């Protein structure tokens, strides 16, 4: 029996997940910038290294959110003959930048926190406490804004993790301020900085791992290629499925290609369009 060959492609046409959450990112950016300014003023007034470190983290987060907003706008642009998928992969690259920035900030916070823990300096605990409390409230609001989209977009997930790190950082600074205010234990400021760094690094690793898997075009974790192949070969008229590949272009946009052999009768009896429709 002779066979004919075809190439089957399955690519989503829906807009990227991150683009639908652009307003969430803009709202989170406005809050992050406000918190950063509050914490910078509070850090300068109180002399707290943990508050200043958290403000530095907020600065990196604000930059990351700005990148994410630009990326989601670019990702919404239609494809061209030169860029058939448009700019959709930019969203993943932005998430990569966010993950790297968070990782670097985490390491720097560990270093500076250790230095301050070993050589404590005077801090104004009440000012430190007020600034951190304001930051905590603002971060809770930002976190609620991003919660709805964190499971749909790596970009939004990156922003969510950054804000979560800020929230935990503000909580750590509040604890340190209360300890210093009540006991005079100045090393608590440096220890809070170390705690913030330790909280951030695992989340940065998780985000970077997910991004790298997308860039390496790994099979999506929720896709069983053996099961996909079985379903495709069960389509009437399909003889063999070869060169089956599945990957992720960007968040919410998976892709699949395969080399499909069909029986010659599929073209003789006009069932080829039906086979193609069933495969897609």
Buried (B, 14 or more C-beta within 10 A) or exposed (E): EEEBEBEBEBEEEEBBBBBBBBEBBBBBBBBBBBBBEBBBBBBBBBBBBBBBBBBBBBBBBBBBBBBBBEBBBBBBEEEEEEEEBBBBBBBBBBBBBBBBBBBEBBBBBBBBBBEBBEEBEEBBBEBBBBBBBBBBEBBBEBBEBBBEBBEBBBBBBBBBBBBBBBBBBBBBBBBBBBBBBEEEEBBBBBBBBBBBBBBBBEBBBEBBEBBEBBBEEBBBEEBEBEEBBEBBEEBEBBBEBEEBEBBBBBBBBBBBBBBBBBBEEBBEEEBBEBBBEBBE
